[in-house]
Amino acid sequence: MDHLVFEVGTALVLVAVAAVLANKLKFTIIPFLILLGMAVGPHAPEFGDLSFKFIESEEIISFMGRIGVLFLLFYLGLEFSVGKLIKSGRSIAVGGSIYILINFSLGLLYGYLTGYPLLEVLIMAGIITISSSAIVAKVLVDLKRTANPETELILGIIMFEDIFLAVYLSVVSGLVLGDHTSVLSSVLSVLIAFGYMLLFFIVARKATPLLNKLLNISSNEIFIIVIFATLFFVAGFSETIHVAEAIGALLLGLVFSETEHRDRIEHLVIPFRDFFGAIFFFSFGLSIDPLTLLDAAWLATGAVVLTIIGNFTAGMIAGRRSGLSHKASTNIGLTIVSRGEFSIIMANIGIAGGLASILQPFAALYVLILAILGPLLTKESKMIYGLLNKVFKWKNVEKSY
């Protein structure tokens, strides 16, 4: 008997319960949804027709989760000005380079010191380096920090990470899976990703009058169909040229942010962002089997400590070089500490290539801890800055300028 609708309905009821609980406790919903997803899923018990395994609905819940990421990043793009990002281009390039250099170096060092072979070290470095754009976007929106001065640099670092991701994923996939990628193809991946992003910036700056006319649609029904059709097409096309679909959604949001229809789009997108975004974090939890996590506890814990230190250091250096205050720089390091989908993808490449089986539970536990700690650290960044300021006297230094 087909229980697909019943399974999806059960999943949505669980998501709703987690949302209500998080609201009662006045805390971000992300860790509640991830832990809830872990508590059910393929290993959960069945009670007659009521199944929490979500076997039949696994694919559709996962796909709905992907839609959630698109809406989260699309909305984040709507909140920004392309003009300001272009003006901040040098700061973004410097900040992104600092972030990647520090975190990637720490990832390589950690893999080497824990005694793993070269290919495992490369996978571990990839797992540790890249932050979760979905979680970062959700936290910025939830904490109403999209207008903060440091958020432009955070957004820039996310896009810079994607250029690094395009290269690293192609190189490591070739090494691990045996499809030896040439230097030329790696360079080509970077140029395509960079050129694709540049194209969106040009469209946003030059084609705004045309977009204003094209989007001058009186019917909300037709308007939202046009917007969503464009969003899904652009995100899907981005994947075909090896640019993450979420980055495609972010870039499209940046383009629409320059139009006179920005507020209308935001108003219509918010309910979809909240609904599908919640499903993403729940589906992410479903992919984690808690029974496998203990084996990698020590390895993941060490990586978490290293990541928090590396992110805070990178955020502080990148922020200060961009002329931001110590407080804003602290926010950068604490906001981008969350890890997510890319870390899981890296681990899956390692498993597909026959590397150490510890990579999968390591990535799952590492991501889980930082997916919970990341939003918490971001929420309490003001308190953390206050404690650090008592030690380093940053406020006195800034007043002296």
RONUMAR-990786 format. One line per 3 residues: number of its first residue (from 1); their letters; for each residue x, y, z of C-alpha. Coordinates in steps of 0.05 Angstrom, whole numbers, padded with zeros to 5 digits. Layout:
% residues N
NUM = A = X,Y,Z; ...
END
This chain:
% residues 401
1 = MDH = 00000,00000,00000; 00026,00069,-00018; 00036,00111,00045
4 = LVF = 00076,00167,00012; 00029,00224,00030; 00020,00197,00101
7 = EVG = 00096,00193,00110; 00107,00263,00085; 00050,00287,00130
10 = TAL = 00081,00252,00190; 00148,00285,00175; 00115,00354,00171
13 = VLV = 00080,00343,00237; 00148,00327,00269; 00178,00390,00238
16 = AVA = 00119,00431,00264; 00129,00403,00335; 00203,00421,00333
19 = AVL = 00187,00491,00308; 00137,00503,00365; 00187,00476,00416
22 = ANK = 00244,00520,00390; 00198,00580,00392; 00178,00565,00464
25 = LKF = 00251,00561,00484; 00268,00624,00442; 00324,00588,00405
28 = TII = 00340,00577,00332; 00303,00519,00302; 00363,00488,00266
31 = PFL = 00391,00441,00320; 00321,00418,00339; 00306,00397,00268
34 = ILL = 00373,00362,00258; 00367,00323,00323; 00295,00305,00308
37 = GMA = 00316,00279,00239; 00370,00237,00273; 00320,00209,00323
40 = VGP = 00276,00181,00268; 00296,00159,00197; 00318,00090,00171
43 = HAP = 00336,00063,00240; 00272,00084,00276; 00219,00035,00301
46 = EFG = 00151,00023,00267; 00083,00025,00301; 00034,-00009,00253
49 = DLS = 00020,00038,00195; 00055,00094,00231; 00127,00091,00208
52 = FKF = 00183,00139,00226; 00232,00107,00178; 00208,00151,00119
55 = IES = 00231,00098,00069; 00180,00113,00014; 00185,00189,00024
58 = EEI = 00261,00194,00033; 00273,00220,-00038; 00217,00271,-00037
61 = ISF = 00236,00297,00032; 00308,00304,00009; 00286,00341,-00054
64 = MGR = 00242,00388,-00013; 00303,00401,00030; 00343,00421,-00032
67 = IGV = 00288,00469,-00050; 00295,00498,00020; 00369,00513,00008
70 = LFL = 00351,00549,-00057; 00300,00593,-00022; 00347,00608,00036
73 = LFY = 00403,00631,-00010; 00356,00667,-00058; 00327,00707,-00001
76 = LGL = 00396,00723,00026; 00415,00750,-00043; 00354,00795,-00044
79 = EFS = 00378,00828,00020; 00442,00855,-00011; 00465,00907,-00061
82 = VGK = 00509,00885,-00119; 00540,00955,-00120; 00565,00948,-00049
85 = LIK = 00591,00878,-00062; 00630,00902,-00124; 00659,00959,-00084
88 = SGR = 00680,00908,-00031; 00711,00862,-00084; 00782,00870,-00059
91 = SIA = 00762,00858,00014; 00723,00796,-00007; 00781,00768,-00047
94 = VGG = 00830,00780,00010; 00781,00756,00064; 00762,00694,00025
97 = SIY = 00835,00677,00012; 00852,00685,00086; 00793,00642,00106
100 = ILI = 00809,00585,00057; 00885,00588,00072; 00877,00583,00147
103 = NFS = 00822,00530,00149; 00850,00487,00093; 00920,00488,00123
106 = LGL = 00891,00467,00191; 00852,00412,00157; 00914,00385,00123
109 = LYG = 00954,00389,00187; 00900,00354,00228; 00894,00297,00178
112 = YLT = 00970,00289,00176; 00978,00290,00252; 00923,00238,00262
115 = GYP = 00963,00191,00219; 00919,00181,00158; 00945,00169,00086
118 = LLE = 00948,00226,00036; 00880,00215,00002; 00844,00211,00069
121 = VLI = 00881,00275,00091; 00856,00311,00028; 00784,00289,00042
124 = MAG = 00789,00310,00115; 00817,00378,00095; 00758,00388,00048
127 = IIT = 00709,00368,00103; 00739,00418,00151; 00748,00477,00103
130 = ISS = 00680,00495,00075; 00624,00526,00116; 00550,00511,00105
133 = SAI = 00517,00566,00063; 00448,00540,00082; 00459,00545,00157
136 = VAK = 00496,00612,00152; 00438,00640,00111; 00386,00615,00160
139 = VLV = 00423,00643,00221; 00433,00711,00189; 00359,00715,00174
142 = DLK = 00335,00688,00241; 00379,00736,00280; 00361,00795,00234
145 = RTA = 00434,00809,00217; 00427,00817,00142; 00438,00892,00149
148 = NPE = 00500,00886,00192; 00565,00915,00162; 00602,00848,00168
151 = TEL = 00548,00809,00131; 00572,00833,00062; 00640,00802,00076
154 = ILG = 00607,00738,00101; 00568,00734,00036; 00631,00746,-00004
157 = IIM = 00668,00692,00033; 00611,00643,00018; 00618,00658,-00057
160 = FED = 00693,00655,-00054; 00687,00587,-00021; 00646,00563,-00080
163 = IFL = 00702,00580,-00129; 00750,00540,-00085; 00698,00485,-00080
166 = AVY = 00693,00480,-00156; 00768,00468,-00162; 00778,00425,-00102
169 = LSV = 00720,00379,-00115; 00742,00366,-00186; 00815,00353,-00166
172 = VSG = 00799,00308,-00106; 00745,00270,-00144; 00796,00255,-00198
175 = LVL = 00849,00232,-00148; 00803,00190,-00105; 00757,00161,-00159
178 = GDH = 00812,00149,-00210; 00790,00200,-00262; 00856,00238,-00261
181 = TSV = 00838,00311,-00270; 00888,00354,-00308; 00913,00422,-00285
184 = LSS = 00880,00452,-00346; 00811,00425,-00328; 00818,00452,-00257
187 = VLS = 00837,00521,-00283; 00778,00517,-00330; 00731,00502,-00272
190 = VLI = 00755,00564,-00235; 00747,00608,-00297; 00677,00582,-00311
193 = AFG = 00655,00593,-00238; 00686,00663,-00236; 00659,00683,-00304
196 = YML = 00589,00657,-00286; 00588,00700,-00223; 00615,00760,-00260
199 = LFF = 00559,00752,-00312; 00506,00760,-00257; 00540,00822,-00230
202 = IVA = 00540,00853,-00300; 00466,00835,-00311; 00449,00866,-00243
205 = RKA = 00485,00931,-00260; 00465,00938,-00333; 00399,00903,-00344
208 = TPL = 00358,00929,-00285; 00312,00974,-00328; 00296,00915,-00373
211 = LNK = 00282,00870,-00313; 00237,00923,-00283; 00194,00922,-00346
214 = LLN = 00193,00846,-00352; 00173,00837,-00279; 00119,00890,-00282
217 = ISS = 00064,00838,-00274; 00000,00857,-00238; -00023,00786,-00221
220 = NEI = 00012,00757,-00160; -00002,00687,-00188; 00034,00699,-00253
223 = FII = 00088,00740,-00218; 00107,00684,-00170; 00106,00632,-00225
226 = VIF = 00155,00674,-00266; 00201,00686,-00206; 00201,00613,-00184
229 = ATL = 00210,00587,-00255; 00271,00632,-00263; 00299,00611,-00195
232 = FFV = 00295,00536,-00209; 00321,00542,-00280; 00381,00585,-00260
235 = AGF = 00397,00539,-00200; 00392,00477,-00244; 00434,00507,-00299
238 = SET = 00487,00527,-00249; 00495,00454,-00230; 00507,00435,-00302
241 = IHV = 00568,00480,-00305; 00593,00456,-00236; 00573,00517,-00197
244 = AEA = 00533,00498,-00135; 00458,00506,-00147; 00453,00545,-00081
247 = IGA = 00503,00596,-00107; 00462,00603,-00171; 00402,00619,-00127
250 = LLL = 00443,00669,-00087; 00467,00704,-00151; 00397,00709,-00179
253 = GLV = 00374,00739,-00113; 00429,00791,-00120; 00404,00808,-00190
256 = FSE = 00332,00816,-00167; 00354,00858,-00108; 00371,00914,-00157
259 = TEH = 00301,00917,-00185; 00242,00958,-00161; 00205,00892,-00148
262 = RDR = 00252,00870,-00093; 00203,00881,-00035; 00147,00846,-00071
265 = IEH = 00191,00785,-00085; 00214,00783,-00012; 00143,00785,00013
268 = LVI = 00122,00726,-00031; 00185,00684,-00019; 00188,00687,00058
271 = PFR = 00135,00633,00071; 00169,00585,00022; 00237,00601,00052
274 = DFF = 00213,00584,00123; 00174,00521,00103; 00224,00488,00056
277 = GAI = 00283,00512,00097; 00257,00475,00158; 00250,00412,00116
280 = FFF = 00323,00417,00094; 00350,00414,00164; 00303,00357,00182
283 = SFG = 00324,00318,00119; 00397,00331,00137; 00385,00299,00205
286 = LSI = 00352,00239,00171; 00418,00225,00134; 00456,00217,00200
289 = DPL = 00456,00148,00234; 00470,00161,00308; 00492,00089,00318
292 = TLL = 00555,00101,00277; 00577,00165,00311; 00614,00139,00373
295 = DAA = 00670,00108,00331; 00691,00177,00308; 00679,00217,00372
298 = WLA = 00751,00235,00388; 00768,00250,00315; 00708,00295,00306
301 = TGA = 00717,00331,00373; 00788,00350,00356; 00767,00376,00288
304 = VVL = 00711,00417,00319; 00759,00452,00367; 00808,00465,00310
307 = TII = 00752,00492,00266; 00726,00541,00318; 00797,00567,00330
310 = GNF = 00812,00571,00255; 00746,00605,00238; 00752,00656,00294
313 = TAG = 00823,00673,00273; 00805,00677,00199; 00744,00720,00214
316 = MIA = 00784,00767,00258; 00840,00776,00207; 00793,00783,00147
319 = GRR = 00748,00832,00184; 00803,00876,00210; 00837,00879,00142
322 = SGL = 00771,00902,00113; 00767,00958,00163; 00713,00927,00207
325 = SHK = 00711,00932,00283; 00734,00877,00329; 00661,00864,00346
328 = AST = 00641,00856,00272; 00702,00813,00259; 00683,00768,00318
331 = NIG = 00614,00760,00286; 00646,00737,00221; 00687,00682,00253
334 = LTI = 00629,00657,00295; 00576,00660,00239; 00614,00619,00187
337 = VSR = 00635,00564,00235; 00576,00518,00216; 00590,00460,00170
340 = GEF = 00540,00421,00129; 00524,00394,00060; 00593,00401,00028
343 = SII = 00627,00363,00085; 00579,00305,00075; 00592,00305,00000
346 = MAN = 00667,00302,00011; 00660,00243,00058; 00616,00207,00007
349 = IGI = 00670,00216,-00046; 00720,00183,00001; 00674,00124,00015
352 = AGG = 00659,00116,-00059; 00734,00113,-00072; 00745,00058,-00020
355 = LAS = 00780,00102,00031; 00777,00093,00107; 00705,00078,00130
358 = ILQ = 00715,00126,00190; 00706,00185,00142; 00631,00179,00140
361 = PFA = 00615,00178,00215; 00670,00230,00226; 00638,00278,00176
364 = ALY = 00568,00264,00204; 00587,00277,00277; 00632,00337,00259
367 = VLI = 00576,00369,00219; 00524,00354,00272; 00565,00386,00328
370 = LAI = 00581,00449,00287; 00510,00453,00260; 00487,00459,00332
373 = LGP = 00546,00500,00359; 00548,00548,00300; 00479,00580,00310
376 = LLT = 00491,00581,00385; 00558,00616,00379; 00529,00666,00330
379 = KES = 00470,00680,00376; 00517,00692,00435; 00570,00730,00395
382 = KMI = 00557,00794,00434; 00571,00759,00500; 00633,00724,00471
385 = YGL = 00659,00791,00445; 00648,00822,00513; 00688,00767,00548
388 = LNK = 00745,00772,00498; 00745,00848,00500; 00758,00845,00575
391 = VFK = 00822,00806,00560; 00847,00842,00497; 00818,00912,00510
394 = WKN = 00797,00919,00437; 00747,00975,00451; 00803,01019,00479
397 = VEK = 00845,01006,00416; 00787,01025,00370; 00773,01089,00409
400 = SY = 00845,01111,00401; 00838,01116,00325
END
